[in-house]
Amino acid sequence: MIGLGAVCVAGTEFALILHQGGQYAFISSFFPVLGLVYVTTGLVAWARRPSSRLGLLLVVAGGFALLAEVTAVDAPVPVAVGMIVGTVVLAVIVQLLLSFPTGRLHTTTERVVVLAAYFVSLPLQAPLYLFAAGNPLSLADRPDLADAGLQVQRIAGAIVILATAALLIGRMRRARPEQRRVLVPLSVYGIFALLVVPVSSALEHSVFEGDPVQRTILQLVSLGLVPIVFLIASSRGGFDRTSDLAELGVWLGSDEAGRPELRAALATTLGDPSVQVLFRVHGEEALVDDLGFPVALPAHANGRGTVDVELGGRAVGAITYDAMLVDRPEEIREAGRIVAIALDRQRLTVELRASRARIAATADGERRRIARDLHDGLQARLVLLAVQAAGRGDQATLRAGIQSAIEELRELVNGVMPAQLTERGLAAAVEDLRDRLPMPIELHVAGLEQRLRLDVESAAYFVLSEAISNALKHAGPAALTVSLERTGGQLVLAVADDGAGGARARAGSGIRGMADRVEALGGELYVDSVPGRGTRVRAVIPCAS
């Protein structure tokens, strides 16, 4: 709609200028074309980078250029509008230069300079039409005041241009080499374009010998190339990636239901369809993919690169990419900083998914163990007893076999859910567990006079039994201490040994399973295991009624 409107306005102005005729009508008819060039180029830039205001500013500049030519409509109001906004396009060029490539001003100094440019183009333009005869805004025919106003406007404009140049020089010094190669010619040409209109008008008689045609052609060509130069510069020298990265901010702010997934957004932004997002989840030494499976980091020799993503100084994941396609890792780091919060949020989802998968795998493993024990142990013994009973074997042997089967069944049931835990509570179950262990254990129990919730008691018991089993199997301790205490709304349990140490929480390990049980109840598991100095496992589980 903007483009169609600009075409209609430019076409109308073009036709009116030619219709009115005059010595310089043909040259003047190209001023609407100038505005159309700005609008068209701005719409292209706007469509390519919706989050950048560069395209919008080019469209605005084109709009002011078209407004300046409404004087072709022979009526008081259009003539007045055209005279008021006649030089605003120059102020917009100042804003374009200082806000390149995003279209946004970042410092107070830049904002002040841009405001000063608009002040020069609007209020300081007033004397030129207020004190000149033959226009609808004229207050008096005072050429002296009009000339004084023109001099003030030129001096103020020169100051604004010098300030703009100083800011651009400072930016070029801070820019990367590949960006500086674009900034230098862009800034030089931008300053040149700003100077063309006032300087060529002031030197019309001395340089152009009073011929306005040459001056007008120079102004048209110089100003007409400005939007094209900006469009080309925004896609070169590393600035294209700066604009692309700005699109990630738009992605983060868009409706979650309609926006693409994180990996797709990064692939589009970086121009690398092979980009992969990995996550750092609790309890896993390796990074995992979005399904929770560990992934080995690719070697750089294979043409792949990896950049870590941190949030608040904490590693939350990594981005792997094609190092041949994206040859500047700092761009990946910048993208990682932009999406760190979103990546951390997805990491929590992956961690939850992995935790659920481990719990399901553990449950399946327990069911397989129970089925195997029933089939290989109890079932075989009962079949043997049936054969003995059919053959009327020795009754003492038969009774002993039945008693042994009963004991085996009791052990099997106790492994699934200890009877002491169900009937008498956590403290009694832990004491029974201690009595059945092959080595003496120092046990401390406090605050468990009353029963806890069944899920808390079950989790606490299996965490303690798993920690004790791990210590006896792997650490070879000479002493083992177990403590169990309810304090306030928390149940604190700990198992400490003086064995080999060096325990690590990894996929499939008992420690990982314990952490899953505790975290499922909103608790936390801590493991302190230094090689040669033993292991201490401590769990804190909320147990308020």
Secondary structure, DSSP 8 states (H G I E B T S, - for coil): -HHHHHHHHHHHHHHHHHHH--TTHHHHTHHHHHHHHHHHHHHHHHHH-TT-SHHHHHHHHHHHHHHHTGGGS-SHHHHHHHHHTTTHHHHHHHHHHHHTTTT---SHHHHHHHHHHHHHHTGGGHHHHHTSSSSTT-S---HHHHHHHHHHHHHHHHHHHHHHHHHHHHHHHHS-HHHHHHHHHHHHHHHHHHHHHHHHHHTHHHHSTT-HHHHHHHHHHHHHHHHHHHHHHTTSTTHHHHHHHHHHHHHHHS-TTTS--HHHHHHHHHT-TT-EEEE--TT-SSEE-TTS-EE----GGGTEEEEEEEETTEEEEEEEEETTT---HHHHHHHHHHTHHHHHHHHHHHHHHHHHHHHHHHHHHHHHHHHHHIIIIIIHHHHHHHHHHHTT--HHHHHHHHHHHHHHHHHHHHHHS-HHHHHH-HHHHHHHHHHTSSS--EEEEES-SS---HHHHHHHHHHHHHHHHHIIIII--S-EEEEEEEETTEEEEEEEE-S-------TTSHHHHHHHHHHHTT-EEEEEE-TTS-EEEEEEEE---
